[in-house]
Amino acid sequence: MDKIKTFLKEAKAELLKVNWPNRQQTTNYTLLVIGISIAVAIFLGSLDYIFGYLLRTFIIK
């Protein structure tokens, strides 16, 4: 039981040392991740469409 108490105390101490982002930073990072995810999805979707078109046009006649 002592090991569990020690672990929880040390975990709490480590969490207090963390430099947590503020609300504005969290919002900015979230929007950045969403924007990059959408950009990558559009890029990969366009590649899929182009390669599918090339396959249908030139290989699968």
N, C-alpha and C positions, 0 to 999 in steps of 0.2 A: 504494500500500500504506500510505503514511503517513496518508492520509485515513481509511482504515478503522480504523487503530489509534487515531487521534485521536477518531473517532466512538465507538468502544467505550469509551475512557477517559472521555469526557464522559457517555456513557450510564450508565456505572457510577457516576460522581459524582452524577448526578441521582437515580439510584435510591437512593443512600445518604441523600439529603435527604428522601425521602418519609417521611411519618409513617404507618407501617403500623398498622392496627388490631390489637389483641391478640385472643387466641382467643375471649374472652367477647364482645367487640364483634362479631366476625365471626359468631359463633353467633346473637347477637341480631338482627343485620341480616338474616341468612339466614332466620331464622324469621319476621321481619317481612315480607320479600318473599314467602315462601311463603304466609303468612296473607292478605296483600293480594291475591295472585294467586287464591287460592281464593275470596275474597269477590267479586272481580270476575267470576270464572267463574260463581259462583252467581247473581249479579245478571244477567249477560248471558244465562245459560241460562233464568232465569225470564222475562226479557223475550221471549226467543225462544218459549218455551212459551205465554205469554199472547198474543202476536201471532199465533202459529200457530193457537191455539184460536179467536181472533176471526176469522181468515180462514176457517177451516173452518166456523164457526158462521154467520156473517153474509154472507160473500161467496161461498163455494163451497158451495152448498147441494145 
